[in-house]
Amino acid sequence: MKCWCGTLALLPWVLVVLDAQLICWQALLRCHDEPECELAYSQYLAACEGHLRGTGRRCPSHCINALIRLNHTRGGPALESCDCARDADCLGAKRAIEPCLPRRHPGDAGGIGCMEARQRCEEDSGCHASLADYLSNCGQLFNGRKCSPKCRATIQQMLFIPNGALLNRCVCDGVERPFCEVVKENMSKLCSVGDHSVASDQPDVDYLYEEEDYDPKSDREDVYAENSSASQRLSSCSALLLLLWIVF
């Protein structure tokens, strides 16, 4: 009886391992069986299409947001961990979408991620107070309108705090990455703070919002038409759909 109970106790772990090794077409079928996952997957296809085709030079914010929504569904994470089964197109798609995944900046990659930098700032009483002032005084900066004198002075104060300066040099990461990237670019464009340059880890602003003409109304009515189209592509097993299966 003890042996049998031990086997039952191990079963959930075995199932987890097996689930992590799903072939990608199996993971996609599971996703289509879950309405929330199917909807999020269709939104992802529309939002990230250009990047997956290789025509985008960087990940647009709506693509990253779509990946976050997909990962919050029950079947979404399996699309990242699934096995391509040596399919070259599948492996290529995984490589293409890897830079878009909203993960924490790895500690051994050099520099510091903004999630860690923010945590350090919040644990430092002086930096925490300065960060609160920044959030209060820089609302127009977040909207891309202007960097007011009060906001500029607050940033100047933060740059003289060691943990505050980390927030200027950090790499945007995690689920806040889209908002972080926009704010950093707005700071770089609109704020000139004394002898301290406001750093931006983003490329040329001309394509910061690349493909931002994505129509959000597809999140509802139009997305079901895309679901139907995606299902047809699945039936035909086209190489293009295989490229899209392996996402987060």
Stockholm file with secondary structure:
# STOCKHOLM 1.0

chainA/1-248         MKCWCGTLALLPWVLVVLDAQLICWQALLRCHDEPECELAYSQYLAACEGHLRGTGRRCPSHCINALIRLNHTRGGPALESCDCARDADCLGAKRAIEPCLPRRHPGDAGGIGCMEARQRCEEDSGCHASLADYLSNCGQLFNGRKCSPKCRATIQQMLFIPNGALLNRCVCDGVERPFCEVVKENMSKLCSVGDHSVASDQPDVDYLYEEEDYDPKSDREDVYAENSSASQRLSSCSALLLLLWIVF
#=GR chainA/1-248 SS CHHHHHHHHHHHHHHHHHHHTCBHHHHHHHHHHSHHHHHHHHHHHHHHHHHHHTCCSSCCHHHHHHHHHHHTSSSTTHHHHCBCTTCHHHHHHHHHHGGGSCCCCCGGGSSCBHHHHHHHHHHSHHHHHHHHHHHHHCHHHHTTSCCCHHHHHHHHHHHTSHHHHHHHHCBCCGGGHHHHHHHHHHHHHHCCBTTBCCCCCSCCGGGTTTTTTCCGGGGTHHHHHHHHHHHHHHHHTCHHHHHHHTCC
#=GC SS_cons         CHHHHHHHHHHHHHHHHHHHTCBHHHHHHHHHHSHHHHHHHHHHHHHHHHHHHTCCSSCCHHHHHHHHHHHTSSSTTHHHHCBCTTCHHHHHHHHHHGGGSCCCCCGGGSSCBHHHHHHHHHHSHHHHHHHHHHHHHCHHHHTTSCCCHHHHHHHHHHHTSHHHHHHHHCBCCGGGHHHHHHHHHHHHHHCCBTTBCCCCCSCCGGGTTTTTTCCGGGGTHHHHHHHHHHHHHHHHTCHHHHHHHTCC
//
